[in-house]
Amino acid sequence: MSLALTGQELSFQRRVRTFAERHLRPIAAKIEADEYFPEDFLRALGKNKFLGAPFSKSDGGLALGWVSETIVAEEISAVSGAAEMARLASAALYSAPLANFGNNVQKKRFLRSVLSGEKIGALALTEPRAGSDAGSIKTRARHDGRDFVLNGEKRFITNGGVADYLFLFAVTDPSKPARSRLSAFVIPRNSKGLEVVRAYGLLGMRGANVAHLRLRNVRVPRENLVGRLNCGFSIILDELDRERPAVAAGMMGIARSAFEEAVRYSSTREQFGRPIRDFEGVSFKIADMAVKLAASRLLIMHAARVLDRRSPARKEGAIAKLYSTEAAFDVAHESLQVHGGLGYTKDLPIERYFRDARFMMIGGGTSEIMRYIIQREVYKEMGRLS
Ligand SMILES: Cc1cc2nc3c(=O)[nH]c(=O)nc-3n(C[C@H](O)[C@H](O)[C@H](O)COP(=O)(O)OP(=O)(O)OC[C@H]3O[C@@H](n4cnc5c(N)ncnc54)[C@H](O)[C@@H]3O)c2cc1C
């Protein structure tokens, strides 16, 4: 398995980078300062086919594989972490389970318009009492004739206040264990009874929309059930396995920008009559950052290539996410240190990278949960766990 980008992937990467520089760079400061949700940018991404790159052409994508998803994630987040968060929630978290488990009618109705950027999607799994333990969600979907009626709450839903559609998990058979009591639904945002309770203020990722939602007797037809009844848990696992390399690549994009700024600044800032990079206390930080970025890139590529071979990538994805998200925070932290007092001010984007890079040690499964998954897979592989 080659961990280098192919010629086609390199040219795709160049196109996304140019696009992000042209269309996102000019609004990156506004997204942060005004907490501006970059809806127009999402639309432009869709128009240019950068939202559905991994999905099949018949679903509205480019059939470029999951590596292309990690390329887009890195390039967008290198300019704006919040814009990437909005993109990821719509084009990956919402779209991937629909592409993989939805039927053709559902894809036509709910997927194409999201991948083209006309509509926005969100994934609604987490609840006030169910975070790391996703199988313990309580939102209930009851049969009522040909419909399902949903009641419950969802918390921390990225794009939750702006999405046109939610990919939402609910309990359809509470008498069964977690693996066979959940089902997946597409819920249009304009459904009667679906309320945006509030948007959260965040430490970083300003401009992202993360909302608390309440469902009171929300009625959807049976046609909105995705996959088989009571088979939602395997959809959750598939979605989480897929999102991890992309989440990791998003954090690596932020770290890459923080690293490049540190290299530039340490070459031009002079103290004691010479550039600060002449001091090993500074330049060795640059070396450590370079190692962390290189290792992250290899782990992410490996996980994405495994996914593209249609193999399960549970351990590989968890390793890539754990390492890259912690490395990204370390890199942003060290970059801030290299910038001295200026790094702590809002004159430079370094403090933004530092705050944004903190997010994904929590989102998409915490570092502790990644370690749990990795050790479990290791023991399984070694025949020590069934
Ligand atoms: C900004 C933001 C955006 C998000 N976007 C979405 C979204 O779009 N859709 C969605 O569904 N969810 C989303 N989430 C939810 C996110 O996935 C959860 O916050 C995350 O999975 C952790 O759940 P929790 O916050 O309930 O923490 P908890 O599960 O309550 O965990 C609290 C602490 O306990 C630790 N812990 C828990 N269980 C264990 C264990 N077994 N072993 C060791 N440690 C453990 C955790 O690691 C953590 O440190 C988002 C969250 C945030 C903050």
The ligand as an SDF file (V2000), in Angstrom:
LIG
                    3D

 53 58  0  0  0  0  0  0  0  0999 V2000
  -18.1530   21.6220   19.3450 C   0  0  0  0  0  0  0  0  0  0  0  0
  -18.7520   20.2460   19.3220 C   0  0  0  0  0  0  0  0  0  0  0  0
  -19.3520   19.7670   18.1520 C   0  0  0  0  0  0  0  0  0  0  0  0
  -19.9400   18.4970   18.1360 C   0  0  0  0  0  0  0  0  0  0  0  0
  -20.6050   18.0620   17.0180 N   0  0  0  0  0  0  0  0  0  0  0  0
  -21.3600   16.9330   17.0730 C   0  0  0  0  0  0  0  0  0  0  0  0
  -22.2060   16.5680   15.9790 C   0  0  0  0  0  0  0  0  0  0  0  0
  -22.2110   17.1980   14.9120 O   0  0  0  0  0  0  0  0  0  0  0  0
  -23.0260   15.4810   16.1260 N   0  0  0  0  0  0  0  0  0  0  0  0
  -23.0390   14.7190   17.2710 C   0  0  0  0  0  0  0  0  0  0  0  0
  -23.7970   13.7780   17.3390 O   0  0  0  0  0  0  0  0  0  0  0  0
  -22.2150   15.0350   18.3220 N   0  0  0  0  0  0  0  0  0  0  0  0
  -21.3790   16.1250   18.2520 C   0  0  0  0  0  0  0  0  0  0  0  0
  -20.5740   16.4660   19.3090 N   0  0  0  0  0  0  0  0  0  0  0  0
  -20.5590   15.6150   20.4880 C   0  0  0  0  0  0  0  0  0  0  0  0
  -19.2250   14.9190   20.7330 C   0  0  0  0  0  0  0  0  0  0  0  0
  -19.0540   13.8330   19.8660 O   0  0  0  0  0  0  0  0  0  0  0  0
  -19.1980   14.5360   22.2160 C   0  0  0  0  0  0  0  0  0  0  0  0
  -19.0360   15.7450   22.9570 O   0  0  0  0  0  0  0  0  0  0  0  0
  -18.1110   13.5570   22.5760 C   0  0  0  0  0  0  0  0  0  0  0  0
  -18.3380   12.3000   21.9690 O   0  0  0  0  0  0  0  0  0  0  0  0
  -17.9840   13.3750   24.0860 C   0  0  0  0  0  0  0  0  0  0  0  0
  -19.2280   13.1950   24.6940 O   0  0  0  0  0  0  0  0  0  0  0  0
  -19.6240   14.0950   25.9750 P   0  0  0  0  0  0  0  0  0  0  0  0
  -19.3410   15.5030   25.6330 O   0  0  0  0  0  0  0  0  0  0  0  0
  -20.9930   13.7400   26.3650 O   0  0  0  0  0  0  0  0  0  0  0  0
  -18.5820   13.6640   27.0820 O   0  0  0  0  0  0  0  0  0  0  0  0
  -18.7140   12.4020   28.0780 P   0  0  0  0  0  0  0  0  0  0  0  0
  -19.0010   11.1730   27.2930 O   0  0  0  0  0  0  0  0  0  0  0  0
  -19.6270   12.7460   29.1910 O   0  0  0  0  0  0  0  0  0  0  0  0
  -17.2270   12.3070   28.6140 O   0  0  0  0  0  0  0  0  0  0  0  0
  -16.7160   13.1430   29.6550 C   0  0  0  0  0  0  0  0  0  0  0  0
  -15.2870   12.6820   29.9460 C   0  0  0  0  0  0  0  0  0  0  0  0
  -15.3170   11.3130   30.4060 O   0  0  0  0  0  0  0  0  0  0  0  0
  -14.4610   10.5240   29.5810 C   0  0  0  0  0  0  0  0  0  0  0  0
  -15.0200    9.1770   29.4140 N   0  0  0  0  0  0  0  0  0  0  0  0
  -16.3000    8.8160   29.1310 C   0  0  0  0  0  0  0  0  0  0  0  0
  -16.4050    7.4990   29.0300 N   0  0  0  0  0  0  0  0  0  0  0  0
  -15.1700    6.9860   29.2240 C   0  0  0  0  0  0  0  0  0  0  0  0
  -14.6100    5.6840   29.2300 C   0  0  0  0  0  0  0  0  0  0  0  0
  -15.3670    4.5920   28.9890 N   0  0  0  0  0  0  0  0  0  0  0  0
  -13.2880    5.5350   29.4710 N   0  0  0  0  0  0  0  0  0  0  0  0
  -12.5090    6.6320   29.7200 C   0  0  0  0  0  0  0  0  0  0  0  0
  -12.9780    7.8850   29.7110 N   0  0  0  0  0  0  0  0  0  0  0  0
  -14.2760    8.0750   29.4760 C   0  0  0  0  0  0  0  0  0  0  0  0
  -14.4080   11.2630   28.2490 C   0  0  0  0  0  0  0  0  0  0  0  0
  -13.2500   10.8910   27.4990 O   0  0  0  0  0  0  0  0  0  0  0  0
  -14.3860   12.7040   28.7120 C   0  0  0  0  0  0  0  0  0  0  0  0
  -13.0860   13.0730   29.0700 O   0  0  0  0  0  0  0  0  0  0  0  0
  -19.9050   17.6950   19.3010 C   0  0  0  0  0  0  0  0  0  0  0  0
  -19.2580   18.1610   20.4530 C   0  0  0  0  0  0  0  0  0  0  0  0
  -18.6940   19.4090   20.4720 C   0  0  0  0  0  0  0  0  0  0  0  0
  -18.0220   19.9040   21.7400 C   0  0  0  0  0  0  0  0  0  0  0  0
  1  2  1  0
  2  3  1  0
  2 52  2  0
  3  4  2  0
  4  5  1  0
  4 50  1  0
  5  6  2  0
  6  7  1  0
  6 13  1  0
  7  8  2  0
  7  9  1  0
  9 10  1  0
 10 11  2  0
 10 12  1  0
 12 13  2  0
 13 14  1  0
 14 15  1  0
 14 50  1  0
 15 16  1  0
 16 17  1  0
 16 18  1  0
 18 19  1  0
 18 20  1  0
 20 21  1  0
 20 22  1  0
 22 23  1  0
 23 24  1  0
 24 25  2  0
 24 26  1  0
 24 27  1  0
 27 28  1  0
 28 29  2  0
 28 30  1  0
 28 31  1  0
 31 32  1  0
 32 33  1  0
 33 34  1  0
 33 48  1  0
 34 35  1  0
 35 36  1  0
 35 46  1  0
 36 37  1  0
 36 45  1  0
 37 38  2  0
 38 39  1  0
 39 40  1  0
 39 45  2  0
 40 41  1  0
 40 42  2  0
 42 43  1  0
 43 44  2  0
 44 45  1  0
 46 47  1  0
 46 48  1  0
 48 49  1  0
 50 51  2  0
 51 52  1  0
 52 53  1  0
M  END
$$$$
